[in-house]
Amino acid sequence: MNYRDDLRPWAVFRCSSDVQNICVARFRSRSDAEAYMSILRGLSPLSTKFQVVFDQKPAEVQR
Protein backbone atom coordinates (compact mmCIF):
# COMPACT_ATOMS: atom_id res chain seq x y z
CA MET A 1 0.00 0.00 0.00
CA ASN A 2 1.42 3.38 -0.93
CA TYR A 3 0.87 6.89 0.45
CA ARG A 4 -2.06 7.58 -1.89
CA ASP A 5 -3.83 4.48 -0.58
CA ASP A 6 -3.21 5.66 2.99
CA LEU A 7 -5.28 8.76 2.22
CA ARG A 8 -8.18 6.60 1.04
CA PRO A 9 -8.69 3.84 3.63
CA TRP A 10 -12.26 2.92 2.59
CA ALA A 11 -12.35 0.44 -0.28
CA VAL A 12 -15.00 -1.28 -2.37
CA PHE A 13 -14.16 -4.91 -3.10
CA ARG A 14 -15.83 -7.21 -5.61
CA CYS A 15 -16.27 -10.60 -3.97
CA SER A 16 -15.55 -13.39 -6.44
CA SER A 17 -16.69 -16.96 -6.23
CA ASP A 18 -13.07 -18.03 -5.85
CA VAL A 19 -10.73 -16.94 -3.07
CA GLN A 20 -9.56 -13.76 -4.81
CA ASN A 21 -11.32 -10.45 -4.02
CA ILE A 22 -10.68 -7.45 -6.26
CA CYS A 23 -10.38 -3.86 -5.04
CA VAL A 24 -12.59 -1.82 -7.38
CA ALA A 25 -12.09 1.68 -5.92
CA ARG A 26 -10.81 3.54 -2.83
CA PHE A 27 -12.39 6.50 -1.02
CA ARG A 28 -11.70 8.89 1.84
CA SER A 29 -15.10 8.46 3.46
CA ARG A 30 -17.34 5.48 4.09
CA SER A 31 -20.40 7.28 2.74
CA ASP A 32 -18.68 7.86 -0.61
CA ALA A 33 -17.70 4.19 -0.79
CA GLU A 34 -21.24 3.02 0.02
CA ALA A 35 -22.74 5.37 -2.59
CA TYR A 36 -20.36 4.03 -5.23
CA MET A 37 -21.16 0.46 -4.20
CA SER A 38 -24.88 1.08 -4.63
CA ILE A 39 -24.23 2.37 -8.17
CA LEU A 40 -22.13 -0.71 -8.95
CA ARG A 41 -24.89 -2.99 -7.68
CA GLY A 42 -27.35 -1.32 -10.03
CA LEU A 43 -25.06 -1.70 -13.04
CA SER A 44 -23.79 -5.24 -12.35
CA PRO A 45 -25.53 -8.62 -12.62
CA LEU A 46 -27.43 -9.74 -9.53
CA SER A 47 -24.93 -12.51 -8.79
CA THR A 48 -22.05 -10.02 -8.35
CA LYS A 49 -21.42 -9.08 -4.72
CA PHE A 50 -19.62 -6.01 -3.42
CA GLN A 51 -18.41 -5.10 0.06
CA VAL A 52 -17.15 -1.87 1.67
CA VAL A 53 -14.18 -2.38 4.00
CA PHE A 54 -11.82 -0.21 6.03
CA ASP A 55 -8.48 -1.26 4.57
CA GLN A 56 -5.70 0.37 6.59
CA LYS A 57 -2.25 -1.10 6.74
CA PRO A 58 -1.10 -2.14 10.22
CA ALA A 59 1.41 0.02 12.04
CA GLU A 60 4.99 -1.02 11.55
CA VAL A 61 6.72 -2.61 14.51
CA GLN A 62 9.79 -0.71 15.69
CA ARG A 63 12.62 -2.66 17.27
C-alpha positions in Angstrom: 0.0 0.0 0.0 1.4 3.4 -0.9 0.9 6.9 0.4 -2.1 7.6 -1.9 -3.8 4.5 -0.6 -3.2 5.7 3.0 -5.3 8.8 2.2 -8.2 6.6 1.0 -8.7 3.8 3.6 -12.3 2.9 2.6 -12.3 0.4 -0.3 -15.0 -1.3 -2.4 -14.2 -4.9 -3.1 -15.8 -7.2 -5.6 -16.3 -10.6 -4.0 -15.5 -13.4 -6.4 -16.7 -17.0 -6.2 -13.1 -18.0 -5.9 -10.7 -16.9 -3.1 -9.6 -13.8 -4.8 -11.3 -10.5 -4.0 -10.7 -7.4 -6.3 -10.4 -3.9 -5.0 -12.6 -1.8 -7.4 -12.1 1.7 -5.9 -10.8 3.5 -2.8 -12.4 6.5 -1.0 -11.7 8.9 1.8 -15.1 8.5 3.5 -17.3 5.5 4.1 -20.4 7.3 2.7 -18.7 7.9 -0.6 -17.7 4.2 -0.8 -21.2 3.0 0.0 -22.7 5.4 -2.6 -20.4 4.0 -5.2 -21.2 0.5 -4.2 -24.9 1.1 -4.6 -24.2 2.4 -8.2 -22.1 -0.7 -8.9 -24.9 -3.0 -7.7 -27.4 -1.3 -10.0 -25.1 -1.7 -13.0 -23.8 -5.2 -12.4 -25.5 -8.6 -12.6 -27.4 -9.7 -9.5 -24.9 -12.5 -8.8 -22.0 -10.0 -8.3 -21.4 -9.1 -4.7 -19.6 -6.0 -3.4 -18.4 -5.1 0.1 -17.2 -1.9 1.7 -14.2 -2.4 4.0 -11.8 -0.2 6.0 -8.5 -1.3 4.6 -5.7 0.4 6.6 -2.3 -1.1 6.7 -1.1 -2.1 10.2 1.4 0.0 12.0 5.0 -1.0 11.5 6.7 -2.6 14.5 9.8 -0.7 15.7 12.6 -2.7 17.3 
